Amino acid sequence: MEYRQVGRTGLKVSVLCMGSMQFGWTADEALSFQILSAGVEAGINFIDTADVYSRWVPGNPGGVSETIIGKWLKQSGIARDKLVIATKVRGRMGDGPNDEGLSKAHILQAVEASLHRLDTDYIDLYQTHSYDEKTPIEETLEALDSLVRQGKVRYIGCSNYPAWRLMQALWTSDQHHLSRFDSLQPHYSLVHREEFERELAAVCQDYGIGVIPYSPLAAGFLTGKYRKDQNVDSVRINRTQRYFTDKNWELLSQLDALGQAKGGKSVSQIALAWMLSDPVITSPIIGPRTMEQLQDNLGAAGLRLSLEERQALNAASAWE
């Protein structure tokens, strides 16, 4: 599998990142172990999680995905330094006033809990899950910088930041000589392009920030399982229906045709290849909840589109 450097760091990660929102939710512990082992065997060295996964599920207190990864890592016998483990902080993890956000109090508390659940001494990439308008950016970055200096965190990143807040963070790090965000985790796919492409893409390219897109298959829409005038039973249907437009149905047809022209590649493989063919992208996050989905996603790792093929898909999904 190909590996890419995360922004200006020395960190090298697989071109596909193993997402884990599904662990302990739509994939139980045993299946999660299988997916993790098969993914690593195929060459994936990059695992992304968050402390809140999956607190929105009844009976799930949060931290379940991190716990599963920690148990798997201990059981697998894989050397810790062979993996790049990323997690996130921001969401509510309790009922107290300091149990959410990006204050120093919450970050220092949350990182210890994540380290314990992951059963590790350090986190390779610690990311803010979204910005916190109630906490000064200086306080957040000072707390994160202290974790880097202590060796508990190697690098820091952010997710769901608009361009102006990302630039504010980079400026603050520069002015105060603090660790800076070396990665961005944006919501990005063929059917959700504007949020990243309008301003964030240029910022990431100009400032050497690694890009780790989440939902690259648009909550399953870009797998081809959803078709016009067909009903599909899915736990993610409420997140996917926003993409049910005539334009996107036509896009699926083009993905089908391109996949056939490339020897029977799936819709999801073509959608991931579109992203991997962009040099600004580091590693899209896949979230397989079955072994079949994992094998399909892995088929995109070495697949690239020509400039003409990518331009055709860009035109079909244009947002301007």
DAVEN-V228632 format. One record per pair of residues at least 12 apart in sequence whose ideal C-beta (glycine too) atoms are under 7 Angstrom apart, sorted by sequence separation. I is the first residue (numbers start at 1). J is the second residue. If there is no record, write none. Layout:
# DAVEN-V228632
i = {I | I}
j = {J | J}
This chain:
# DAVEN-V228632
i = {51 | 53 | 90 | 128 | 144 | 169 | 255 | 258 | 272 | 1 | 2 | 1 | 186 | 220 | 226 | 51 | 111 | 166 | 252 | 255 | 49 | 184 | 220 | 255 | 49 | 93 | 219 | 18 | 89 | 126 | 166 | 221 | 49 | 184 | 219 | 220 | 18 | 66 | 89 | 126 | 219 | 228 | 47 | 89 | 221 | 156 | 158 | 161 | 157 | 276 | 156 | 157 | 184 | 186 | 188 | 218 | 272 | 18 | 102 | 156 | 157 | 158 | 159 | 183 | 189 | 192 | 20 | 87 | 126 | 155 | 157 | 182 | 183 | 184 | 185 | 186 | 187 | 189 | 191 | 269 | 273 | 277 | 16 | 18 | 20 | 141 | 157 | 181 | 182 | 187 | 188 | 189 | 224 | 268 | 272 | 276 | 277 | 14 | 17 | 18 | 19 | 20 | 25 | 122 | 123 | 125 | 127 | 130 | 183 | 185 | 189 | 268 | 14 | 18 | 24 | 102 | 122 | 123 | 124 | 125 | 126 | 127 | 128 | 129 | 130 | 131 | 191 | 266 | 269 | 273 | 14 | 17 | 62 | 87 | 101 | 122 | 124 | 127 | 128 | 129 | 137 | 141 | 148 | 191 | 269 | 273 | 274 | 13 | 14 | 21 | 25 | 103 | 122 | 125 | 127 | 137 | 141 | 190 | 273 | 13 | 20 | 21 | 85 | 101 | 102 | 145 | 189 | 277 | 101 | 131 | 138 | 145 | 166 | 265 | 269 | 25 | 85 | 104 | 108 | 137 | 144 | 24 | 32 | 36 | 47 | 51 | 55 | 87 | 103 | 107 | 111 | 142 | 163 | 167 | 274 | 45 | 50 | 51 | 89 | 107 | 115 | 141 | 163 | 166 | 170 | 40 | 45 | 46 | 47 | 48 | 49 | 50 | 51 | 85 | 86 | 90 | 91 | 102 | 104 | 138 | 265 | 29 | 33 | 37 | 45 | 47 | 52 | 85 | 86 | 87 | 88 | 89 | 90 | 104 | 274 | 24 | 51 | 80 | 84 | 88 | 89 | 90 | 163 | 1 | 24 | 52 | 84 | 86 | 88 | 111 | 1 | 23 | 51 | 90 | 111 | 224 | 1 | 224 | 21 | 24 | 223 | 224 | 20 | 23 | 74 | 222 | 223 | 73 | 222 | 70 | 66 | 70 | 20 | 69 | 70 | 222 | 63 | 67 | 70 | 66 | 217 | 258 | 66 | 191 | 63 | 217 | 216 | 216 | 191 | 125 | 127 | 51 | 216 | 254 | 191 | 190 | 51 | 213 | 254 | 51 | 251 | 250 | 251 | 213 | 216 | 211 | 216 | 211 | 212 | 13 | 88 | 211 | 212 | 213 | 214 | 210 | 213 | 11 | 212 | 205 | 204 | 50 | 201 | 190 | 189 | 190 | 11 | 190 | 193 | 194 | 191 | 193 | 190 | 11 | 9 | 9 | 8 | 7 | 6 | 7 | 6 | 17 | 19 | 8 | 7 | 7 | 7 | 6 | 26 | 46 | 48 | 35 | 38 | 39 | 35 | 38 | 42 | 34 | 35 | 15 | 27 | 26 | 22 | 17 | 19 | 21 | 16 | 17 | 19 | 22 | 15 | 16 | 17 | 18 | 19 | 13 | 14 | 17 | 13 | 16 | 6 | 4 | 4 | 16 | 16 | 15 | 2 | 1}
j = {63 | 65 | 102 | 140 | 156 | 181 | 267 | 270 | 284 | 14 | 15 | 15 | 200 | 234 | 240 | 66 | 126 | 181 | 267 | 270 | 65 | 200 | 236 | 271 | 66 | 110 | 236 | 36 | 107 | 144 | 184 | 240 | 69 | 204 | 239 | 240 | 39 | 87 | 110 | 147 | 240 | 249 | 69 | 111 | 243 | 179 | 181 | 184 | 181 | 300 | 181 | 182 | 209 | 211 | 213 | 243 | 297 | 44 | 128 | 182 | 183 | 184 | 185 | 209 | 215 | 218 | 47 | 114 | 153 | 182 | 184 | 209 | 210 | 211 | 212 | 213 | 214 | 216 | 218 | 296 | 300 | 304 | 44 | 46 | 48 | 169 | 185 | 209 | 210 | 215 | 216 | 217 | 252 | 296 | 300 | 304 | 305 | 43 | 46 | 47 | 48 | 49 | 54 | 151 | 152 | 154 | 156 | 159 | 212 | 214 | 218 | 297 | 44 | 48 | 54 | 132 | 152 | 153 | 154 | 155 | 156 | 157 | 158 | 159 | 160 | 161 | 221 | 296 | 299 | 303 | 45 | 48 | 93 | 118 | 132 | 153 | 155 | 158 | 159 | 160 | 168 | 172 | 179 | 222 | 300 | 304 | 305 | 45 | 46 | 53 | 57 | 135 | 154 | 157 | 159 | 169 | 173 | 222 | 305 | 46 | 53 | 54 | 118 | 134 | 135 | 178 | 222 | 310 | 135 | 165 | 172 | 179 | 200 | 299 | 303 | 60 | 120 | 139 | 143 | 172 | 179 | 60 | 68 | 72 | 83 | 87 | 91 | 123 | 139 | 143 | 147 | 178 | 199 | 203 | 310 | 82 | 87 | 88 | 126 | 144 | 152 | 178 | 200 | 203 | 207 | 78 | 83 | 84 | 85 | 86 | 87 | 88 | 89 | 123 | 124 | 128 | 129 | 140 | 142 | 176 | 303 | 68 | 72 | 76 | 84 | 86 | 91 | 124 | 125 | 126 | 127 | 128 | 129 | 143 | 313 | 64 | 91 | 120 | 124 | 128 | 129 | 130 | 203 | 42 | 65 | 93 | 125 | 127 | 129 | 152 | 43 | 65 | 93 | 132 | 153 | 266 | 44 | 267 | 65 | 68 | 267 | 268 | 65 | 68 | 119 | 267 | 268 | 119 | 268 | 117 | 114 | 118 | 69 | 118 | 119 | 271 | 113 | 117 | 120 | 117 | 268 | 309 | 118 | 243 | 117 | 271 | 271 | 272 | 248 | 183 | 185 | 110 | 275 | 313 | 251 | 251 | 113 | 275 | 316 | 114 | 316 | 316 | 317 | 281 | 284 | 280 | 285 | 281 | 282 | 84 | 159 | 282 | 283 | 284 | 285 | 282 | 285 | 84 | 285 | 280 | 280 | 129 | 280 | 271 | 271 | 274 | 124 | 313 | 317 | 319 | 317 | 319 | 317 | 155 | 155 | 182 | 182 | 182 | 182 | 183 | 183 | 212 | 214 | 208 | 208 | 209 | 210 | 210 | 235 | 283 | 285 | 288 | 291 | 294 | 291 | 294 | 298 | 291 | 294 | 276 | 289 | 289 | 287 | 283 | 285 | 287 | 283 | 284 | 286 | 289 | 283 | 284 | 285 | 286 | 287 | 282 | 283 | 286 | 283 | 286 | 282 | 282 | 283 | 297 | 301 | 301 | 301 | 301}
